C-alpha cells in the first residue's frame, strides 16, 4: 500500500486508528533516537528520515539519502533501517539483539516487518536508529557509491 500523502500528518490521518497509533509510536521512536542532520519527510509513499540532496550532493538515484523509513502495508508494518545494512557487522549485531528479545524477526537486507508494534523489538530498532550520525551515514554511503 503506497500512500500519496505529502505530509506525515496526512499519512497518519489516512490510516485506521489502531494502525495510526502504532505508526505514531514508531515515529516517536525515530524522533527520539535519530541524530541531527536527518529530515523527516514523505518519500516513496512512506515516512522517510533522510539526508537532503543539498547536504549529500548527487546520489546514485538522484534522490535524498534515506536512513530510516516507516510504512504501513496491508498486512504488516515495515521499518527500513538502511544504516545497519551499510555499516559492517551491524546486521549481525542487529539480528543478535533482536534474537535476545525473544521476538520473531522478519527481515530482508534493511527492512524489518511485523504485524503489530507488539511484535517489534523497539529497543533494538532504537539502537539501530541511534547508530550513525548523518555525517557518518553519508561517509558510508559515499564509500558504497550511493552518494
C-alpha positions as CSV (number, residue, x, y, z in Angstrom):
1,X,0.0,0.0,0.0
2,X,1.8,3.1,-1.2
3,X,0.4,6.4,0.0
4,X,0.2,9.6,-2.0
5,X,0.2,11.7,1.3
6,X,2.5,14.7,1.1
7,X,2.8,15.2,4.9
8,X,3.3,12.8,7.8
9,X,0.1,14.1,9.4
10,X,-1.8,13.4,6.2
11,X,-0.3,9.9,6.0
12,X,-1.3,9.2,9.6
13,X,-4.8,10.5,9.0
14,X,-5.3,8.0,6.1
15,X,-4.7,5.0,8.5
16,X,-7.3,3.3,10.7
17,X,-7.0,4.4,14.3
18,X,-5.2,1.3,15.5
19,X,-2.6,1.3,12.8
20,X,-2.2,5.1,13.1
21,X,-1.5,4.7,16.9
22,X,1.2,2.1,16.1
23,X,2.8,4.2,13.4
24,X,2.8,7.3,15.7
25,X,4.7,5.2,18.3
26,X,7.3,4.3,15.7
27,X,7.6,8.0,14.5
28,X,8.1,9.0,18.1
29,X,10.8,6.2,18.5
30,X,12.6,7.6,15.4
31,X,12.3,11.2,16.5
32,X,13.7,10.3,20.0
33,X,16.7,8.4,18.7
34,X,17.7,9.8,15.3
35,X,20.7,12.2,15.4
36,X,20.7,15.7,14.0
37,X,21.2,16.2,10.2
38,X,18.3,14.0,9.0
39,X,15.0,15.5,8.0
40,X,11.5,13.9,8.3
41,X,9.5,13.9,5.1
42,X,7.3,11.8,2.9
43,X,9.1,9.9,0.1
44,X,8.2,6.8,-1.9
45,X,4.8,6.8,-0.1
46,X,6.5,6.3,3.3
47,X,7.5,8.4,6.2
48,X,11.2,9.0,5.5
49,X,14.2,10.2,7.5
50,X,16.9,11.3,5.1
51,X,19.8,13.5,4.3
52,X,18.7,16.2,1.9
53,X,20.4,16.4,-1.5
54,X,21.6,19.9,-0.6
55,X,23.8,18.2,2.1
56,X,24.7,14.9,0.4
57,X,25.2,16.1,-3.1
58,X,24.0,14.0,-6.0
59,X,23.2,10.4,-5.2
60,X,23.2,7.3,-7.4
61,X,19.4,7.5,-7.8
62,X,19.2,11.4,-7.7
63,X,17.1,11.1,-4.5
64,X,17.8,12.2,-1.0
65,X,19.8,9.6,1.0
66,X,17.3,7.6,3.0
67,X,18.3,6.4,6.5
68,X,15.1,5.2,8.1
69,X,11.6,4.8,6.6
70,X,8.3,3.7,8.1
71,X,5.4,2.2,6.0
72,X,2.0,0.8,6.8
73,X,1.4,-2.1,4.5
74,X,-1.8,-4.1,4.1
75,X,-0.8,-6.9,6.4
76,X,2.2,-5.6,8.3
77,X,4.3,-2.6,9.2
78,X,7.7,-2.1,7.6
79,X,10.6,-0.2,9.1
80,X,13.6,0.3,6.7
81,X,16.8,0.8,8.7
82,X,19.4,1.4,6.0
83,X,22.1,2.4,8.4
84,X,22.6,-1.1,9.6
85,X,22.8,-2.5,6.1
86,X,25.6,-0.1,5.2
87,X,27.7,-0.5,8.3
88,X,30.0,-3.5,8.7
89,X,28.9,-6.0,11.3
90,X,25.7,-4.1,12.3
91,X,23.4,-6.5,10.5
92,X,24.7,-9.4,12.6
93,X,24.6,-7.3,15.8
94,X,21.0,-6.2,14.9
95,X,19.9,-9.8,14.4
96,X,21.7,-10.9,17.6
97,X,20.0,-8.1,19.7
98,X,16.6,-9.0,18.2
99,X,17.0,-12.7,19.0
100,X,17.7,-11.8,22.6
101,X,14.3,-10.1,22.8
102,X,12.6,-13.4,22.0
103,X,10.5,-11.8,19.3
104,X,10.4,-13.3,15.8
105,X,12.5,-11.3,13.3
106,X,11.1,-11.0,9.7
107,X,13.8,-9.1,7.9
108,X,15.2,-8.5,4.5
109,X,18.5,-6.7,4.0
110,X,17.3,-3.5,5.7
111,X,13.6,-4.0,6.0
112,X,12.1,-5.2,9.2
113,X,8.4,-6.3,9.0
114,X,6.0,-7.1,11.8
115,X,2.2,-7.4,12.1
116,X,1.8,-5.1,15.2
117,X,4.1,-3.0,17.2
118,X,3.9,-5.5,20.0
119,X,5.8,-7.9,17.7
120,X,8.7,-5.4,17.3
121,X,11.8,-5.2,19.4
122,X,11.7,-1.4,19.9
123,X,14.9,-1.2,21.9
124,X,16.8,-2.9,19.0
125,X,15.2,-0.6,16.5
126,X,16.1,2.4,18.7
127,X,19.7,1.1,18.9
128,X,19.9,0.8,15.1
129,X,18.5,4.3,14.6
130,X,21.0,5.8,17.0
131,X,24.0,4.1,15.5
132,X,25.1,6.7,13.0
133,X,25.2,10.4,12.7
134,X,24.2,12.0,9.4
135,X,27.9,12.6,8.6
136,X,28.8,9.0,9.4
137,X,26.0,7.7,7.2
138,X,26.9,10.0,4.4
139,X,30.5,8.8,4.6
140,X,29.4,5.2,4.4
141,X,27.1,5.9,1.5
142,X,29.9,7.6,-0.4
143,X,32.2,4.6,0.2
144,X,29.5,2.3,-1.2
145,X,28.9,4.5,-4.2
146,X,25.4,5.6,-3.1
147,X,26.3,9.3,-2.7
